[in-house]
Amino acid sequence: MHRIGIIGCGKIAQVRHIPEYEANKDAELVAFYDINHERAKEIARKHGGKAYDDLSEMLSSGLDAVSVCTANTTHREISVKALEAGLNVLCEKPMATTLEDVIAMTEAAQRTGKILMIGQNQRLLGAHIRAHEMIKSGIIGRVISFRTVFGHGGPETWSVDPGKNTWFFDRSKAAMGAMADLGIHKTDLIDFLLDDRVAAVTASVRTLDKTDGKGNLISVDDNAFCIYEMASGAVGTMNASWTFYGDEDNSTVIYGTDGIMRIYSDPKHSITVEKHDGERYYFDIDRIQTNDAQTSSGVIDAFIESLNSGKAAIDAVSVVPAMRAVFAALESSEKGKRIEIPENR
Ligand SMILES: NC(=O)c1ccc[n+]([C@@H]2O[C@H](COP(=O)([O-])OP(=O)(O)OC[C@H]3O[C@@H](n4cnc5c(N)ncnc54)[C@H](O)[C@@H]3O)[C@@H](O)[C@H]2O)c1
């Protein structure tokens, strides 16, 4: 039985981590910490276990692993502290908010020999796993281009502390906006689906509509428009948005020499494949989870399996190329030029 602690007891901890640990027979939730101590106490009352008001004390209380579910800019400090306390770590995305932090985290995992897994749950969705296998098997031929989109109406109604003053809109706590919140999901997904890496980026990362409590445009982006040139030569677009004021869009379309694959794009089928010769195939695997309709993400089961096997299902090192692409997109937008990522070639 793995003894688990939760750091950050907000929305993602409440709708995903906690229920999924509770459903896993090899996990026992025993400790909770949040800078809002009342929240940690309330969660401990509801789910059992102890609420700590001192993180170091919690980390030395005999845990096996922790979930890090705090604001983005705290991921490095908390994850490294937990690894150095000898614990395995599941850290939410975005892994961190600077490349220096990303590298420090992977180095801490290597130094301590502990597991550092990142919650890139899109890799675990049924249709994405199936699409990955089919692309690999050549069903649409060589991939020429793609477009991938993740957009919804924004995080201000999602957070456990909702409203226009949410930390998601605060640069000091979030660092980035839609790009970090949603863009990292799709950037990592494209790497995963195509077994490829983003080798150059041209991007416009903008704040178009969202306002803070005072009516000013927020200090982070609410839209990111990126052209990704992959190491393989494929080129495509990634759009992340907090201003899709209707149904969520969480779709990906891959264009190959032998046909087109649409994933979570058709209202009826999770994958459709249209072949060059007119043949069509439909795959009904699962529905994508949305902010309003949470289904099991599989992240916690994958983390517990990682603890059992000693090998991270989504190792932090495998997320580094996508994080490099995210930072390159921000640099591209800021400088108004195309940015090469030689490390991803
Ligand atoms: N994988 C996904 O699809 C997904 C979805 C939503 C959120 N997330 C990520 O999860 C993280 C948390 O987001 P959320 O939606 O739960 O936000 P939230 O606002 O609902 O909750 C954040 C919680 O963290 C606590 N917190 C903040 N800083 C802390 C610190 N230094 N120490 C301890 N507690 C701290 C807050 O008090 C709050 O309870 C973010 O990094 C976010 O990007 C991932």
The ligand as an ORCA input file, in Angstrom:
! r2SCAN-3c Opt
* xyz 0 1
  N      -4.070     17.982    -15.886
  C      -5.048     18.843    -16.083
  O      -5.810     18.730    -17.038
  C      -5.216     19.996    -15.128
  C      -6.473     20.593    -14.997
  C      -6.604     21.650    -14.106
  C      -5.514     22.112    -13.377
  N      -4.307     21.517    -13.542
  C      -3.119     22.034    -12.829
  O      -3.240     21.753    -11.436
  C      -2.647     22.811    -10.681
  C      -3.695     23.307     -9.664
  O      -4.811     23.808    -10.384
  P      -6.296     23.790     -9.812
  O      -7.186     23.804    -10.986
  O      -6.466     22.759     -8.793
  O      -6.333     25.250     -9.122
  P      -7.217     25.731     -7.890
  O      -7.157     27.223     -7.867
  O      -8.565     25.117     -7.926
  O      -6.443     25.136     -6.616
  C      -5.101     25.429     -6.318
  C      -4.870     25.092     -4.843
  O      -3.485     25.148     -4.568
  C      -3.292     25.845     -3.337
  N      -1.932     26.410     -3.361
  C      -1.460     27.378     -4.178
  N      -0.152     27.586     -3.926
  C       0.205     26.703     -2.949
  C       1.408     26.442     -2.256
  N       2.539     27.120     -2.515
  N       1.408     25.452     -1.319
  C       0.275     24.772     -1.030
  N      -0.902     25.002     -1.638
  C      -0.939     25.955     -2.580
  C      -4.419     26.861     -3.310
  O      -4.673     27.355     -2.022
  C      -5.571     26.036     -3.883
  O      -6.237     25.302     -2.878
  C      -2.203     23.869    -11.681
  O      -0.836     23.736    -11.951
  C      -2.993     23.552    -12.930
  O      -2.355     23.918    -14.134
  C      -4.145     20.460    -14.381
*
